[in-house]
Structure formats: structure tokens, C-alpha cells
Amino acid sequence: MHFLRNLLSLVPKDGQGMVLAAVRLIFQQPDKLRAKEELRALADRLQERLPRVTALLLEAEEEILAHMDFPTEHWKQISSTNPLERLNKEINRRTRVVGIFPDEKSLIRLIGAVLAEQNDEWAVSRRYMSRHSLARIYQAAAPEIEGDVTHAVAIPIH
């Protein structure tokens, strides 16, 4: 969302709908390779009329498509900043209640408590991503090949 806002700020009002629709097509692709192809095709189409938009698209390619390195069922969660924004809101709400902190350590303790509370909530009651899909990520990332022997690292999933 933030990237789209930045991108659309470089587009004249009358062309924003077209650019937005074209950019959304990038994110609707079934895999990263096709998304890259769609992004580059869009960049080629916009190069003449909107060179700054083209430059921003090409510069941000890896960052905006990074979520596509993970299993498809994780894409929505990874590409969203909602959990991070929710956490920041909770930290702001708690620090506003206190108002003035006597020292930096007390502020760090409060923020640490909020982070620990959020961690416990996500670990126990909420399932942002399924255990099965997370296990596949760990299995894909863990093997280390040394000669002919493959070693796997066990990573506990709570």
C-alpha cells in the first residue's frame, strides 16, 4: 500500500487509475517469475510517458516482490504491514497512558513488556501462518550440503 501511494504520487490524476490497475496485475501473478515479467512489461509501456514511475518500479522490483519467495498461502500476510502498524499503535497507546517516563530504562521496560505480551498472544492464541506451511519454509531453508552429506537443522515450531 505504501509503495503504491508513493508510485501514484508520481502519476498525473487522470492516469492514476490505469497505473493502479496495471500495478495490481503484477501482484496477481501466480509466481515471482511471471510477476517480474509483468513488472518489466509495464515499465516498458510507461517508460516514454512516465519515466520516474518506470525508474521507481524497476528500483523497487526486488523489495515489492520479495514476498513471492515464500509459499503462496503466506503472500497476503507477508505483504501486509497491518500487524506492524497494530503493534506500533499498541505501543503508542500504552506510552501515552504513562505520559512522562522517569528515564530511558523505564520506557524500554514498558515497550519490552508490550512486545512480550504480543509475542505470547501470537504464539498461543493467534495463528498468523499455519504450522504446516511454516514447517515447509524451515525444511527448505535448513539443509546444508557438505560433500555428499545433507544435514538438516531442527527448528521448533510452537
Z-matrix of the N, CA and C atoms (Angstrom, degrees):
N
C 1 1.453
C 2 1.535 1 110.76
N 3 1.319 2 116.17 1 -44.44
C 4 1.463 3 119.53 2 -177.85
C 5 1.529 4 110.25 3 -66.56
N 6 1.304 5 116.15 4 -40.70
C 7 1.459 6 119.30 5 177.25
C 8 1.523 7 110.41 6 -61.89
N 9 1.326 8 117.13 7 -43.41
C 10 1.469 9 120.16 8 -179.95
C 11 1.523 10 111.34 9 -61.26
N 12 1.324 11 116.34 10 -40.68
C 13 1.469 12 119.06 11 178.10
C 14 1.523 13 110.76 12 -61.42
N 15 1.319 14 116.35 13 -45.32
C 16 1.466 15 120.32 14 179.20
C 17 1.523 16 110.95 15 -62.72
N 18 1.320 17 115.98 16 -42.62
C 19 1.458 18 120.62 17 -179.69
C 20 1.525 19 110.88 18 -63.84
N 21 1.338 20 116.35 19 -47.35
C 22 1.467 21 120.41 20 -177.24
C 23 1.529 22 112.42 21 -67.81
N 24 1.333 23 117.06 22 -21.90
C 25 1.472 24 118.76 23 177.31
C 26 1.529 25 111.18 24 -67.13
N 27 1.348 26 116.49 25 -17.35
C 28 1.467 27 121.18 26 179.26
C 29 1.527 28 112.32 27 -93.05
N 30 1.333 29 116.46 28 -1.34
C 31 1.469 30 121.32 29 -175.46
C 32 1.522 31 109.16 30 -109.12
N 33 1.348 32 117.62 31 136.39
C 34 1.464 33 119.39 32 174.62
C 35 1.532 34 110.26 33 -59.09
N 36 1.328 35 116.79 34 149.41
C 37 1.474 36 122.21 35 -175.93
C 38 1.524 37 112.55 36 -50.78
N 39 1.313 38 117.04 37 -42.26
C 40 1.465 39 119.45 38 -175.43
C 41 1.530 40 113.02 39 -70.87
N 42 1.310 41 118.70 40 -14.18
C 43 1.457 42 121.26 41 -179.87
C 44 1.521 43 114.09 42 -107.15
N 45 1.333 44 116.68 43 -2.16
C 46 1.458 45 119.89 44 -175.63
C 47 1.524 46 113.16 45 -64.37
N 48 1.314 47 117.66 46 -38.72
C 49 1.466 48 120.77 47 179.92
C 50 1.518 49 111.73 48 -61.92
N 51 1.313 50 116.20 49 -43.75
C 52 1.462 51 120.95 50 -179.80
C 53 1.528 52 110.79 51 -65.38
N 54 1.327 53 117.90 52 -45.10
C 55 1.459 54 121.69 53 -179.12
C 56 1.533 55 109.86 54 -66.03
N 57 1.314 56 117.29 55 -42.14
C 58 1.457 57 120.65 56 178.87
C 59 1.529 58 111.09 57 -60.70
N 60 1.311 59 117.10 58 -45.68
C 61 1.470 60 120.66 59 178.63
C 62 1.526 61 110.84 60 -61.93
N 63 1.314 62 117.04 61 -41.08
C 64 1.461 63 120.99 62 -179.43
C 65 1.532 64 111.46 63 -67.55
N 66 1.319 65 117.36 64 -39.55
C 67 1.460 66 120.89 65 179.27
C 68 1.531 67 109.94 66 -68.54
N 69 1.313 68 117.30 67 -38.74
C 70 1.469 69 120.04 68 177.95
C 71 1.525 70 111.24 69 -60.92
N 72 1.329 71 117.47 70 -31.71
C 73 1.470 72 120.38 71 176.70
C 74 1.526 73 111.66 72 -61.69
N 75 1.319 74 116.31 73 -33.09
C 76 1.467 75 120.73 74 177.99
C 77 1.523 76 109.47 75 -59.51
N 78 1.329 77 116.51 76 -47.04
C 79 1.458 78 121.46 77 -175.02
C 80 1.528 79 112.82 78 -76.86
N 81 1.312 80 117.54 79 -10.96
C 82 1.467 81 120.94 80 178.68
C 83 1.529 82 112.51 81 -90.95
N 84 1.296 83 116.79 82 -0.44
C 85 1.466 84 119.94 83 -179.71
C 86 1.534 85 110.11 84 -70.84
N 87 1.330 86 117.00 85 148.49
C 88 1.465 87 120.53 86 -174.95
C 89 1.529 88 115.22 87 -74.87
N 90 1.328 89 117.86 88 -16.33
C 91 1.457 90 119.41 89 179.11
C 92 1.527 91 109.69 90 -152.01
N 93 1.328 92 115.41 91 170.11
C 94 1.459 93 121.28 92 -174.60
C 95 1.529 94 112.27 93 -66.13
N 96 1.322 95 117.19 94 -37.94
C 97 1.460 96 120.66 95 -179.50
C 98 1.532 97 110.78 96 -60.65
N 99 1.315 98 116.44 97 -47.34
C 100 1.473 99 119.77 98 179.68
C 101 1.526 100 111.38 99 -67.95
N 102 1.329 101 116.66 100 -35.04
C 103 1.465 102 120.09 101 177.52
C 104 1.527 103 110.36 102 -63.97
N 105 1.332 104 116.69 103 -41.62
C 106 1.470 105 120.20 104 177.39
C 107 1.522 106 110.83 105 -63.30
N 108 1.320 107 116.58 106 -41.90
C 109 1.470 108 120.35 107 178.45
C 110 1.526 109 110.55 108 -61.56
N 111 1.326 110 116.59 109 -43.58
C 112 1.476 111 121.20 110 179.66
C 113 1.524 112 110.51 111 -65.38
N 114 1.338 113 117.09 112 -40.72
C 115 1.462 114 121.08 113 179.17
C 116 1.526 115 110.40 114 -62.69
N 117 1.307 116 116.54 115 -45.66
C 118 1.471 117 119.88 116 -178.86
C 119 1.529 118 111.52 117 -67.95
N 120 1.335 119 117.04 118 -35.65
C 121 1.468 120 119.98 119 176.63
C 122 1.522 121 110.14 120 -64.65
N 123 1.333 122 116.56 121 -40.83
C 124 1.464 123 120.12 122 177.38
C 125 1.527 124 110.11 123 -65.03
N 126 1.309 125 116.70 124 -42.91
C 127 1.468 126 120.45 125 178.89
C 128 1.527 127 110.36 126 -59.29
N 129 1.321 128 116.90 127 -41.16
C 130 1.472 129 120.26 128 178.04
C 131 1.529 130 111.26 129 -63.12
N 132 1.341 131 116.43 130 -41.94
C 133 1.472 132 120.36 131 -179.31
C 134 1.529 133 112.00 132 -66.78
N 135 1.340 134 116.93 133 -32.76
C 136 1.466 135 120.55 134 -175.63
C 137 1.524 136 113.47 135 -92.52
N 138 1.311 137 117.90 136 -11.91
C 139 1.466 138 122.43 137 -172.77
C 140 1.528 139 113.02 138 -50.84
N 141 1.293 140 117.27 139 -47.40
C 142 1.462 141 120.29 140 -175.43
C 143 1.529 142 112.95 141 -71.17
N 144 1.337 143 116.36 142 -44.75
C 145 1.469 144 120.58 143 -175.62
C 146 1.525 145 113.63 144 -84.00
N 147 1.349 146 116.36 145 -35.66
C 148 1.463 147 120.51 146 -174.85
C 149 1.534 148 110.90 147 -134.56
N 150 1.321 149 116.92 148 71.25
C 151 1.478 150 119.49 149 -175.66
C 152 1.532 151 113.77 150 -63.02
N 153 1.321 152 118.30 151 -31.50
C 154 1.469 153 120.40 152 179.20
C 155 1.529 154 111.06 153 -69.39
N 156 1.326 155 116.28 154 -36.54
C 157 1.462 156 120.87 155 176.87
C 158 1.530 157 109.30 156 -65.69
N 159 1.311 158 115.84 157 -44.13
C 160 1.461 159 121.06 158 178.31
C 161 1.525 160 110.49 159 -59.23
N 162 1.309 161 116.91 160 -46.58
C 163 1.465 162 121.00 161 -179.51
C 164 1.526 163 111.06 162 -61.27
N 165 1.337 164 117.52 163 -42.98
C 166 1.459 165 121.26 164 179.84
C 167 1.529 166 110.95 165 -65.44
N 168 1.318 167 117.25 166 -42.49
C 169 1.465 168 121.10 167 178.14
C 170 1.524 169 111.18 168 -59.30
N 171 1.314 170 116.32 169 -49.07
C 172 1.464 171 120.43 170 -177.67
C 173 1.526 172 111.83 171 -67.84
N 174 1.329 173 116.52 172 -37.17
C 175 1.465 174 120.60 173 179.55
C 176 1.526 175 111.48 174 -67.00
N 177 1.331 176 116.91 175 -36.31
C 178 1.468 177 121.57 176 -175.58
C 179 1.525 178 113.35 177 -93.20
N 180 1.313 179 117.34 178 3.32
C 181 1.471 180 121.20 179 -173.49
C 182 1.535 181 113.39 180 -49.67
N 183 1.307 182 117.88 181 -53.32
C 184 1.464 183 120.34 182 -177.09
C 185 1.525 184 112.30 183 -63.94
N 186 1.322 185 116.77 184 -40.07
C 187 1.463 186 119.85 185 -177.95
C 188 1.526 187 111.71 186 -68.72
N 189 1.328 188 117.55 187 -43.69
C 190 1.464 189 118.64 188 -175.67
C 191 1.524 190 112.82 189 -77.63
N 192 1.327 191 117.15 190 -14.84
C 193 1.462 192 120.13 191 178.22
C 194 1.534 193 112.41 192 -108.64
N 195 1.321 194 117.81 193 4.49
C 196 1.470 195 121.69 194 -176.86
C 197 1.525 196 111.82 195 -59.63
N 198 1.321 197 117.55 196 -34.35
C 199 1.469 198 119.98 197 -178.93
C 200 1.526 199 112.17 198 -62.61
N 201 1.330 200 117.35 199 -19.10
C 202 1.460 201 121.22 200 -178.11
C 203 1.536 202 112.62 201 -78.68
N 204 1.325 203 117.40 202 -1.54
C 205 1.461 204 121.08 203 174.10
C 206 1.526 205 111.25 204 -80.22
N 207 1.314 206 117.36 205 -9.50
C 208 1.451 207 123.48 206 -177.50
C 209 1.523 208 110.37 207 -104.62
N 210 1.342 209 117.16 208 169.63
C 211 1.465 210 118.83 209 178.16
C 212 1.531 211 111.71 210 -57.32
N 213 1.314 212 115.51 211 146.34
C 214 1.469 213 121.97 212 -175.78
C 215 1.525 214 112.39 213 -53.55
N 216 1.327 215 117.06 214 -38.04
C 217 1.471 216 119.12 215 -177.34
C 218 1.524 217 112.95 216 -67.87
N 219 1.333 218 118.13 217 -12.08
C 220 1.466 219 121.26 218 177.98
C 221 1.527 220 112.94 219 -94.62
N 222 1.309 221 117.48 220 -13.28
C 223 1.468 222 120.15 221 -172.23
C 224 1.519 223 112.93 222 -53.95
N 225 1.306 224 117.47 223 -46.05
C 226 1.466 225 120.09 224 -176.29
C 227 1.530 226 111.15 225 -62.03
N 228 1.332 227 116.65 226 -44.47
C 229 1.459 228 119.55 227 -178.87
C 230 1.530 229 111.73 228 -68.67
N 231 1.314 230 117.08 229 -42.35
C 232 1.463 231 120.35 230 -176.84
C 233 1.524 232 111.75 231 -68.57
N 234 1.325 233 116.69 232 -38.27
C 235 1.465 234 118.87 233 -176.12
C 236 1.526 235 113.00 234 -79.32
N 237 1.312 236 117.50 235 -7.23
C 238 1.463 237 121.30 236 -179.60
C 239 1.524 238 110.91 237 -95.45
N 240 1.319 239 115.73 238 143.13
C 241 1.469 240 120.36 239 175.01
C 242 1.524 241 111.10 240 -101.46
N 243 1.335 242 117.79 241 7.79
C 244 1.461 243 121.05 242 -176.89
C 245 1.528 244 113.84 243 -56.89
N 246 1.353 245 119.99 244 -46.20
C 247 1.470 246 117.98 245 179.67
C 248 1.535 247 112.74 246 -61.80
N 249 1.307 248 116.72 247 -39.22
C 250 1.467 249 120.20 248 178.88
C 251 1.530 250 110.44 249 -65.99
N 252 1.318 251 117.37 250 -42.53
C 253 1.461 252 120.75 251 179.10
C 254 1.527 253 110.90 252 -65.64
N 255 1.338 254 116.96 253 -36.94
C 256 1.459 255 121.44 254 177.79
C 257 1.529 256 109.88 255 -64.54
N 258 1.331 257 116.98 256 -42.89
C 259 1.462 258 121.46 257 178.70
C 260 1.530 259 110.59 258 -63.14
N 261 1.320 260 117.76 259 -44.44
C 262 1.470 261 120.96 260 178.04
C 263 1.522 262 111.41 261 -61.53
N 264 1.329 263 117.29 262 -38.98
C 265 1.468 264 120.51 263 177.53
C 266 1.518 265 111.05 264 -62.72
N 267 1.339 266 116.10 265 -41.97
C 268 1.467 267 120.23 266 179.90
C 269 1.524 268 110.61 267 -65.31
N 270 1.316 269 118.30 268 -41.61
C 271 1.469 270 120.83 269 177.35
C 272 1.528 271 109.81 270 -63.10
N 273 1.323 272 117.18 271 -44.36
C 274 1.476 273 120.10 272 178.40
C 275 1.525 274 111.22 273 -61.74
N 276 1.323 275 116.94 274 -42.81
C 277 1.468 276 120.75 275 -179.39
C 278 1.528 277 109.98 276 -61.39
N 279 1.319 278 117.13 277 -45.80
C 280 1.470 279 120.61 278 -177.90
C 281 1.528 280 111.96 279 -67.98
N 282 1.330 281 117.48 280 -38.54
C 283 1.473 282 118.87 281 -179.39
C 284 1.527 283 110.72 282 -72.49
N 285 1.316 284 118.17 283 -31.26
C 286 1.475 285 120.62 284 177.33
C 287 1.524 286 111.20 285 -66.40
N 288 1.330 287 117.16 286 -35.15
C 289 1.462 288 121.17 287 178.92
C 290 1.528 289 110.26 288 -61.45
N 291 1.332 290 116.36 289 -42.27
C 292 1.462 291 120.58 290 -179.65
C 293 1.523 292 110.16 291 -72.17
N 294 1.309 293 116.70 292 -40.97
C 295 1.459 294 121.06 293 177.81
C 296 1.511 295 112.76 294 86.65
N 297 1.331 296 116.82 295 -84.22
C 298 1.456 297 121.43 296 -177.19
C 299 1.529 298 108.62 297 -115.15
N 300 1.318 299 115.46 298 131.16
C 301 1.459 300 120.80 299 179.51
C 302 1.523 301 108.81 300 -100.18
N 303 1.333 302 117.53 301 138.90
C 304 1.465 303 120.14 302 -178.89
C 305 1.525 304 112.92 303 -66.42
N 306 1.335 305 116.75 304 -31.71
C 307 1.461 306 119.75 305 178.22
C 308 1.533 307 109.29 306 -157.98
N 309 1.311 308 114.90 307 173.64
C 310 1.473 309 121.10 308 -177.03
C 311 1.527 310 111.69 309 -64.91
N 312 1.338 311 116.69 310 -34.77
C 313 1.464 312 120.61 311 -178.82
C 314 1.528 313 111.81 312 -61.85
N 315 1.322 314 116.72 313 -39.03
C 316 1.469 315 119.35 314 -179.37
C 317 1.531 316 110.78 315 -68.31
N 318 1.314 317 117.16 316 -35.52
C 319 1.461 318 120.93 317 175.51
C 320 1.526 319 110.48 318 -64.54
N 321 1.323 320 116.32 319 -44.88
C 322 1.472 321 121.21 320 179.59
C 323 1.523 322 110.38 321 -63.29
N 324 1.348 323 117.79 322 -39.33
C 325 1.470 324 120.61 323 178.14
C 326 1.526 325 110.93 324 -62.54
N 327 1.318 326 117.38 325 -43.08
C 328 1.466 327 120.40 326 -179.79
C 329 1.524 328 110.78 327 -65.07
N 330 1.307 329 117.05 328 -46.99
C 331 1.467 330 120.27 329 -179.92
C 332 1.532 331 109.91 330 -64.52
N 333 1.324 332 117.47 331 -39.22
C 334 1.464 333 120.86 332 176.45
C 335 1.519 334 111.67 333 -61.22
N 336 1.323 335 116.64 334 -40.26
C 337 1.474 336 120.67 335 178.48
C 338 1.534 337 110.71 336 -64.99
N 339 1.330 338 116.23 337 -40.99
C 340 1.473 339 120.11 338 178.36
C 341 1.527 340 109.73 339 -63.96
N 342 1.320 341 117.05 340 -43.75
C 343 1.468 342 120.74 341 179.63
C 344 1.526 343 111.34 342 -64.51
N 345 1.334 344 116.91 343 -41.40
C 346 1.472 345 120.23 344 178.51
C 347 1.529 346 110.43 345 -64.41
N 348 1.316 347 116.62 346 -41.29
C 349 1.465 348 121.39 347 178.38
C 350 1.529 349 111.11 348 -61.95
N 351 1.322 350 116.02 349 -44.28
C 352 1.467 351 120.32 350 178.84
C 353 1.523 352 110.94 351 -65.29
N 354 1.337 353 116.81 352 -40.03
C 355 1.457 354 120.73 353 178.07
C 356 1.528 355 110.70 354 -60.78
N 357 1.331 356 116.48 355 -46.01
C 358 1.465 357 120.39 356 179.21
C 359 1.521 358 110.98 357 -61.72
N 360 1.320 359 116.42 358 -41.74
C 361 1.466 360 120.42 359 -179.72
C 362 1.528 361 110.81 360 -61.84
N 363 1.324 362 116.82 361 -44.71
C 364 1.462 363 120.29 362 -179.61
C 365 1.520 364 111.64 363 -71.14
N 366 1.327 365 117.49 364 -35.05
C 367 1.463 366 120.53 365 -178.07
C 368 1.525 367 112.16 366 -72.37
N 369 1.326 368 117.12 367 -31.70
C 370 1.455 369 120.58 368 -173.47
C 371 1.525 370 113.14 369 -103.57
N 372 1.304 371 116.89 370 -54.40
C 373 1.466 372 118.43 371 -169.85
C 374 1.521 373 114.88 372 -97.19
N 375 1.302 374 119.03 373 -29.42
C 376 1.467 375 120.81 374 -178.61
C 377 1.517 376 110.36 375 -106.28
N 378 1.280 377 115.43 376 144.55
C 379 1.464 378 120.55 377 174.71
C 380 1.515 379 107.06 378 -121.48
N 381 1.312 380 114.83 379 96.27
C 382 1.461 381 120.46 380 -179.05
C 383 1.515 382 110.83 381 -71.98
N 384 1.326 383 115.55 382 -35.23
C 385 1.463 384 122.96 383 176.93
C 386 1.521 385 107.21 384 -138.04
N 387 1.306 386 117.03 385 143.79
C 388 1.462 387 120.05 386 -177.03
C 389 1.526 388 111.37 387 -68.93
N 390 1.328 389 115.52 388 152.53
C 391 1.464 390 120.86 389 178.27
C 392 1.525 391 110.79 390 -60.93
N 393 1.315 392 115.33 391 -40.39
C 394 1.464 393 120.56 392 -178.04
C 395 1.531 394 111.13 393 -61.25
N 396 1.329 395 116.45 394 -47.34
C 397 1.471 396 118.94 395 -178.24
C 398 1.522 397 111.75 396 -69.34
N 399 1.335 398 118.13 397 -33.07
C 400 1.459 399 120.77 398 176.39
C 401 1.528 400 110.61 399 -68.98
N 402 1.316 401 116.62 400 -37.92
C 403 1.470 402 120.23 401 178.92
C 404 1.521 403 110.61 402 -60.74
N 405 1.341 404 117.26 403 -37.35
C 406 1.469 405 120.11 404 178.48
C 407 1.519 406 111.13 405 -63.56
N 408 1.316 407 117.58 406 -38.03
C 409 1.463 408 120.80 407 178.56
C 410 1.524 409 109.68 408 -63.88
N 411 1.330 410 116.47 409 -47.58
C 412 1.453 411 120.26 410 -179.10
C 413 1.520 412 111.40 411 -62.77
N 414 1.323 413 117.29 412 -39.92
C 415 1.463 414 120.60 413 179.39
C 416 1.522 415 111.11 414 -64.87
N 417 1.328 416 116.80 415 -38.46
C 418 1.464 417 120.54 416 -179.92
C 419 1.525 418 111.47 417 -70.92
N 420 1.329 419 117.33 418 -32.91
C 421 1.467 420 120.78 419 -175.65
C 422 1.521 421 112.86 420 -88.94
N 423 1.329 422 118.23 421 -22.45
C 424 1.450 423 121.27 422 -170.02
C 425 1.521 424 115.93 423 -79.23
N 426 1.327 425 121.95 424 -37.86
C 427 1.466 426 118.91 425 -174.13
C 428 1.526 427 112.81 426 -59.71
N 429 1.334 428 114.07 427 134.56
C 430 1.462 429 120.97 428 176.07
C 431 1.514 430 106.15 429 -122.89
N 432 1.299 431 117.11 430 123.12
C 433 1.456 432 120.79 431 -176.62
C 434 1.520 433 109.68 432 -95.00
N 435 1.338 434 115.23 433 122.28
C 436 1.464 435 122.08 434 175.28
C 437 1.516 436 106.16 435 -123.67
N 438 1.295 437 118.22 436 103.31
C 439 1.463 438 121.44 437 -176.19
C 440 1.517 439 109.60 438 66.64
N 441 1.325 440 116.08 439 -122.12
C 442 1.455 441 120.76 440 179.72
C 443 1.520 442 112.30 441 -100.37
N 444 1.335 443 118.06 442 1.08
C 445 1.459 444 121.15 443 -174.36
C 446 1.525 445 109.63 444 -104.40
N 447 1.329 446 115.53 445 132.56
C 448 1.461 447 120.78 446 177.17
C 449 1.519 448 108.75 447 -106.10
N 450 1.312 449 116.59 448 127.04
C 451 1.478 450 122.84 449 178.15
C 452 1.507 451 107.83 450 -110.49
N 453 1.319 452 116.64 451 133.73
C 454 1.468 453 120.93 452 177.36
C 455 1.516 454 108.68 453 -111.80
N 456 1.291 455 115.54 454 143.73
C 457 1.452 456 122.26 455 178.92
C 458 1.517 457 107.87 456 -101.71
N 459 1.320 458 117.24 457 126.51
C 460 1.462 459 120.62 458 178.80
C 461 1.512 460 108.48 459 -82.99
N 462 1.318 461 116.07 460 125.88
C 463 1.454 462 121.88 461 179.32
C 464 1.513 463 106.79 462 -119.98
N 465 1.337 464 117.59 463 116.11
C 466 1.464 465 119.25 464 -177.47
C 467 1.528 466 111.13 465 -68.36
N 468 1.300 467 115.08 466 141.25
C 469 1.469 468 121.35 467 176.53
C 470 1.509 469 107.24 468 -117.83
N 471 1.311 470 116.78 469 118.20
C 472 1.462 471 121.15 470 -177.03
C 473 1.498 472 111.31 471 -83.64
